Amino acid sequence: MKYLSTLIVTLLFFTQASLAQNLSQKIENAFEAFEQDPNMKYGIASITVLNANTGETVYAKNEGTGLATASTMKAITTATAYSVMGGNYKYETSLRYSGQIDGDGVLNGDVIIQGTGDPSLGSENFEETKPENILAQWVSAIKRAGIKKINGSIIGDDILFNGQMAPSGWTWVDMGQYYGSSVSSLNWRENKFKIILSGKGKVGGPASLLRTSPNKPYLKIINEVTIGKAGTGDQVYAYSAPYSSFIVLRGTYASDLNKQIEISIPDGALDAAWSLQMALDEAGVSVAEPANTAFLMKSDGEGIPLETTLLDRYFSPTISQICYWFMKRSINLYGEALLKTAALQEGSDPETGEAVDWEREYWSEKIGEDEGALKIKDGSGLSPESRVTTMAMAKILLYAKKQNWFGSYYENMPTYNNMKMKSGTIGGVLGYTGYHTAPDGTPLVFSFLINNHMGRSQPMRLKMFKMLDALK
């Protein structure tokens, strides 16, 4: 009987070892075939597959080479947010006023929107965050205080992150587009808005700018867009930078196109202040001075009032809810806000350069990888200067799997190719990182990056899916 039990245990051991070896060989064969693809002739691919139970390497190749991550960086940033703040953390945005309200309801002071970094404020993703609902809440709070007129201005307090900034390495062509919106401690409507163009007229002639949505009376928009041939689609690019007072539109808009185009706003905090001022005007509450921000006032040698009275407190959705949209829709702004918030919570400077230095050290200590394996430049992966190894990324996902917040983290990860994984796409860069269970029941963590591939992205994605099928 003892001999039979020993035999069964031995057979199980060798069966499991054989299955593991077969899986490793299967992945190796698939990866080597992928590397031989003609579109990888001048590129490089890296993969790391770990056993999520033991942490052992199932298969790895070029795992120590730092590569551009694209949006797979968001898997790291999300893990950072959960690890530092927890899934139930909420941002608070407070509405305050300075000065005194006289007997006629005149506020001799300013109304201040004090931000703490909430990237979802004014977003359309949640009912409670929609701009019309938040503005109605703020207008109601101002009226309840008995304020009928403001002999001052609406100030957006964006000073906590030291103003509106784009991370190091973000390109000029990206910053003007909706996905390149820079971040501050007071963001509004994801720091973007819509432009509506008309393609009616002669091809090559000017495409008319009909309106913006919502209205932006304080911005000057220089429209140099021309009408493109039918079928050429949206080739419109917006050019602006943080604190620009004007935006330049260039490119072509197809004659048969009927599309609203989203572009970034140069200053989300100023836009929030202007939006509240316009809402107050519609409600019959006049504001004497133009909208302003704490950062702009600081640059002019002024400061916002220190003694204020609370009017309203607004709380964001939870980190878990915010990260759902961050991962699913890959909203870059959310990543930058989450990174800065986490750094601030840990006592670091929220300036992007300091925040990424803190994050690099944070994960280096937790996963036992050198900081050189985590040359992070931003929280979203939009910076082409970021370089992370697939081994470091896989180890961060492995760490996440062992935490009590993993269930929420896992659920927020998108599904592609019937696998739970975060994707990443930027010029010449594609990546997938996530989790899967092998046929023998072994839970796997993986990271797969390619840089400098040739050809279009979609065919390469399908080839990556085929390679990742080896995990199934």
ChimeraX attribute file (.defattr): number of C-alpha atoms within 10 A of each C-alpha:
attribute: neighborCount
match mode: 1-to-1
recipient: residues
	/A:1	6
	/A:2	6
	/A:3	7
	/A:4	9
	/A:5	10
	/A:6	11
	/A:7	12
	/A:8	11
	/A:9	11
	/A:10	12
	/A:11	12
	/A:12	12
	/A:13	12
	/A:14	12
	/A:15	12
	/A:16	14
	/A:17	12
	/A:18	12
	/A:19	16
	/A:20	17
	/A:21	14
	/A:22	12
	/A:23	21
	/A:24	18
	/A:25	15
	/A:26	17
	/A:27	23
	/A:28	19
	/A:29	13
	/A:30	17
	/A:31	22
	/A:32	13
	/A:33	11
	/A:34	18
	/A:35	16
	/A:36	10
	/A:37	12
	/A:38	12
	/A:39	16
	/A:40	18
	/A:41	12
	/A:42	10
	/A:43	15
	/A:44	16
	/A:45	24
	/A:46	23
	/A:47	27
	/A:48	25
	/A:49	29
	/A:50	24
	/A:51	19
	/A:52	24
	/A:53	13
	/A:54	11
	/A:55	15
	/A:56	11
	/A:57	16
	/A:58	20
	/A:59	20
	/A:60	21
	/A:61	17
	/A:62	16
	/A:63	24
	/A:64	18
	/A:65	17
	/A:66	20
	/A:67	27
	/A:68	29
	/A:69	34
	/A:70	27
	/A:71	28
	/A:72	27
	/A:73	27
	/A:74	30
	/A:75	30
	/A:76	25
	/A:77	26
	/A:78	29
	/A:79	22
	/A:80	22
	/A:81	23
	/A:82	24
	/A:83	17
	/A:84	15
	/A:85	16
	/A:86	16
	/A:87	20
	/A:88	12
	/A:89	17
	/A:90	18
	/A:91	19
	/A:92	17
	/A:93	21
	/A:94	18
	/A:95	23
	/A:96	21
	/A:97	23
	/A:98	19
	/A:99	16
	/A:100	15
	/A:101	19
	/A:102	11
	/A:103	9
	/A:104	10
	/A:105	15
	/A:106	17
	/A:107	23
	/A:108	18
	/A:109	18
	/A:110	24
	/A:111	30
	/A:112	26
	/A:113	27
	/A:114	22
	/A:115	25
	/A:116	21
	/A:117	24
	/A:118	27
	/A:119	29
	/A:120	28
	/A:121	29
	/A:122	24
	/A:123	19
	/A:124	14
	/A:125	14
	/A:126	15
	/A:127	12
	/A:128	18
	/A:129	21
	/A:130	16
	/A:131	19
	/A:132	16
	/A:133	13
	/A:134	18
	/A:135	20
	/A:136	15
	/A:137	14
	/A:138	23
	/A:139	21
	/A:140	16
	/A:141	18
	/A:142	21
	/A:143	16
	/A:144	11
	/A:145	13
	/A:146	16
	/A:147	21
	/A:148	19
	/A:149	21
	/A:150	22
	/A:151	16
	/A:152	19
	/A:153	22
	/A:154	26
	/A:155	30
	/A:156	30
	/A:157	30
	/A:158	27
	/A:159	21
	/A:160	21
	/A:161	23
	/A:162	16
	/A:163	24
	/A:164	24
	/A:165	19
	/A:166	21
	/A:167	21
	/A:168	15
	/A:169	13
	/A:170	18
	/A:171	14
	/A:172	13
	/A:173	13
	/A:174	20
	/A:175	23
	/A:176	26
	/A:177	21
	/A:178	22
	/A:179	19
	/A:180	25
	/A:181	30
	/A:182	29
	/A:183	32
	/A:184	32
	/A:185	27
	/A:186	33
	/A:187	32
	/A:188	28
	/A:189	20
	/A:190	25
	/A:191	29
	/A:192	25
	/A:193	20
	/A:194	18
	/A:195	18
	/A:196	15
	/A:197	22
	/A:198	21
	/A:199	24
	/A:200	16
	/A:201	13
	/A:202	13
	/A:203	17
	/A:204	15
	/A:205	15
	/A:206	19
	/A:207	24
	/A:208	18
	/A:209	17
	/A:210	9
	/A:211	13
	/A:212	17
	/A:213	13
	/A:214	11
	/A:215	13
	/A:216	15
	/A:217	8
	/A:218	13
	/A:219	14
	/A:220	12
	/A:221	17
	/A:222	14
	/A:223	17
	/A:224	17
	/A:225	24
	/A:226	25
	/A:227	26
	/A:228	24
	/A:229	17
	/A:230	13
	/A:231	11
	/A:232	14
	/A:233	16
	/A:234	17
	/A:235	14
	/A:236	18
	/A:237	20
	/A:238	25
	/A:239	20
	/A:240	24
	/A:241	24
	/A:242	19
	/A:243	15
	/A:244	13
	/A:245	14
	/A:246	16
	/A:247	20
	/A:248	15
	/A:249	21
	/A:250	16
	/A:251	16
	/A:252	24
	/A:253	30
	/A:254	24
	/A:255	23
	/A:256	16
	/A:257	19
	/A:258	14
	/A:259	15
	/A:260	15
	/A:261	18
	/A:262	19
	/A:263	26
	/A:264	26
	/A:265	33
	/A:266	27
	/A:267	27
	/A:268	29
	/A:269	32
	/A:270	27
	/A:271	25
	/A:272	28
	/A:273	25
	/A:274	22
	/A:275	21
	/A:276	24
	/A:277	25
	/A:278	18
	/A:279	18
	/A:280	23
	/A:281	14
	/A:282	11
	/A:283	14
	/A:284	11
	/A:285	19
	/A:286	20
	/A:287	21
	/A:288	14
	/A:289	13
	/A:290	13
	/A:291	24
	/A:292	20
	/A:293	27
	/A:294	25
	/A:295	25
	/A:296	20
	/A:297	14
	/A:298	14
	/A:299	9
	/A:300	9
	/A:301	8
	/A:302	11
	/A:303	13
	/A:304	18
	/A:305	14
	/A:306	7
	/A:307	9
	/A:308	17
	/A:309	14
	/A:310	14
	/A:311	19
	/A:312	16
	/A:313	15
	/A:314	17
	/A:315	15
	/A:316	20
	/A:317	20
	/A:318	15
	/A:319	21
	/A:320	22
	/A:321	19
	/A:322	22
	/A:323	29
	/A:324	20
	/A:325	18
	/A:326	26
	/A:327	25
	/A:328	14
	/A:329	10
	/A:330	22
	/A:331	21
	/A:332	25
	/A:333	24
	/A:334	27
	/A:335	29
	/A:336	28
	/A:337	29
	/A:338	26
	/A:339	27
	/A:340	30
	/A:341	26
	/A:342	22
	/A:343	25
	/A:344	18
	/A:345	13
	/A:346	16
	/A:347	11
	/A:348	17
	/A:349	20
	/A:350	25
	/A:351	20
	/A:352	22
	/A:353	15
	/A:354	16
	/A:355	25
	/A:356	24
	/A:357	18
	/A:358	21
	/A:359	25
	/A:360	20
	/A:361	15
	/A:362	15
	/A:363	22
	/A:364	18
	/A:365	11
	/A:366	11
	/A:367	17
	/A:368	10
	/A:369	19
	/A:370	13
	/A:371	18
	/A:372	17
	/A:373	21
	/A:374	24
	/A:375	19
	/A:376	25
	/A:377	25
	/A:378	29
	/A:379	30
	/A:380	31
	/A:381	29
	/A:382	28
	/A:383	23
	/A:384	19
	/A:385	17
	/A:386	22
	/A:387	21
	/A:388	22
	/A:389	26
	/A:390	32
	/A:391	28
	/A:392	26
	/A:393	28
	/A:394	29
	/A:395	24
	/A:396	21
	/A:397	26
	/A:398	23
	/A:399	18
	/A:400	22
	/A:401	19
	/A:402	12
	/A:403	13
	/A:404	12
	/A:405	17
	/A:406	18
	/A:407	12
	/A:408	15
	/A:409	22
	/A:410	17
	/A:411	12
	/A:412	23
	/A:413	25
	/A:414	19
	/A:415	14
	/A:416	12
	/A:417	12
	/A:418	11
	/A:419	20
	/A:420	19
	/A:421	25
	/A:422	24
	/A:423	27
	/A:424	22
	/A:425	19
	/A:426	17
	/A:427	13
	/A:428	16
	/A:429	23
	/A:430	26
	/A:431	28
	/A:432	29
	/A:433	29
	/A:434	25
	/A:435	25
	/A:436	20
	/A:437	16
	/A:438	16
	/A:439	11
	/A:440	11
	/A:441	8
	/A:442	18
	/A:443	15
	/A:444	23
	/A:445	27
	/A:446	29
	/A:447	27
	/A:448	28
	/A:449	28
	/A:450	23
	/A:451	21
	/A:452	18
	/A:453	21
	/A:454	16
	/A:455	12
	/A:456	11
	/A:457	16
	/A:458	10
	/A:459	11
	/A:460	19
	/A:461	16
	/A:462	12
	/A:463	14
	/A:464	21
	/A:465	16
	/A:466	15
	/A:467	20
	/A:468	20
	/A:469	15
	/A:470	17
	/A:471	20
	/A:472	14
